[in-house]
Amino acid sequence: MAFELYEGRNQRPQDVEPRVSIWKFGMIAFNRAAMEHWVKDADAAQLFYDAEGGRVAVKPCAKGTPHAYALQHTKAGGTINAKSFLTYHNQTRKSSEHFVAEWNDELKAVVFAVGKAPAAGKAPTARSKEKG
């Protein structure tokens, strides 16, 4: 068996399938393929949530569009600081998650399923439990 020298610490395989991630600290991230396919010319995006279907839609738009979040372009793709959006819809993550996304022509948006949010309300605390 022959050994192959690894030639670079920062080299990553090229992403072929467009994907979206929700990072644990509240960012929505697009890989390079998603950026090139769907949002390469946008510098902002509007965020939509479908509570019944457990889906998020990201609609690329121009900077200054009402209710739009800034879209940061990076070498690896792009990011949106969506912490308030994710928190409001109870879609924050304890660890980063990746989702297969698709383009929705009707909405003109990238759509991906995140699952339905847990029921609203706080879990009972030790003080609120009845003593038996």
N, C-alpha and C positions, 0 to 999 in steps of 0.2 A: 504494500500500500504506500503510495507517495504522499508526502506532506506538502501542503500549499501554504505559502507565507501570507499572512494577513497584512495588508499594506496600508491600512488607514484606520485610525481610531474613530473618526467622525463620519465614516462612509455608511450610508444606509441604503438598503435596496430601494429601487424606484417603485413607488406605489403605482399599481396599474388600475386597481378598482377604486372608484371614488368612495371615500368614507368620511364620516363625520364622527367626532369624539366629543364627549362631555368630560372635561377634566374635573378632578375633585375640588379644585379651588374656584370653580364657577365660570370656566371658559368653554365656549363652543369652538372647536377647532376643525378645520377642513384639511385633508391631506392635499398634496400637490395635484393629484388627478381631479379631485373635486373642484379645486380652484380653477384649473384649466378648463374643465368641462362647463362649469356653471356660473362662477362668480368672478372671473378674472378681471373684468372691467369695472366692477363695483368698488366703492370705497365706504359703503355703509350697507346695512341690512335691517329690515323690519322682522321682528320675531312674532310668531303666532303659535298658539297652543290649542290642540284639539283634546279636551279632557275626556270626551266619550271614547275616542279612538286611541288615546295615549300617544299622540304624535306631535312633533314639532315641525314647523315650517319656517324656513329662513328665506326671505324674499330680498334678493339683491336690489339695491337702489342707490341713488346719488346722495352724496353728503348733503345734509340740510333737509332731507325728507322728514316730515313729522314722525316722531316716535321711532326713529332709526338709531341703531347702535353702530359705532365705528367698526369697520372691518380692517384689521391690521394684516397687511401682506407680509409673509415671511418666506425664507428660502424653502421651508418644508411645506408651505401651504398658506393658511390664513387663520386668524383667530378673532373672536368677538368676546368681549368681556360681558357675559350674560348672567352674572351672579344674581342680580335682583330679579330678573326674569325667571331663572331656575328656582330661586327661593320662593317667589310668589306662587309658582305652580307646583311646589313641593317636588321638584325634580333634581335636587342636589344629589351628589354622589359622594360616597365615602372613599371610593377609588375611581380612577378614570375608566370610562367605558367607551367602546367603539361601536358604531352603528353603520350598517349598509344604508345608503341613502339613494334616493331617486329624484329625478326632476319631474315636477308636476306642471304640465303645460297650462292647465286651467288657472292655477294660482300664480304661475311664473315664479316658482319657489322650489327650493330643495326641501324634501320631506323625508323624515326618518321617524321610526317608531321607537319610543322610549319606554312604553308601558304606562299603564294607568298609575296615577299618584296614589300613595296610601291615603286612607281616610283622614280627613282633617281632625285635629284635636290632639291633645297631649295624652301620652300613656299615663296610667295611674302611678302615682308616687307611693312610697312606703307610708307616708302620713295619711294619704287619702284612702287607703285600704281599710276595710272594716277589721277590727280585732275580733278574733274568735275565741 
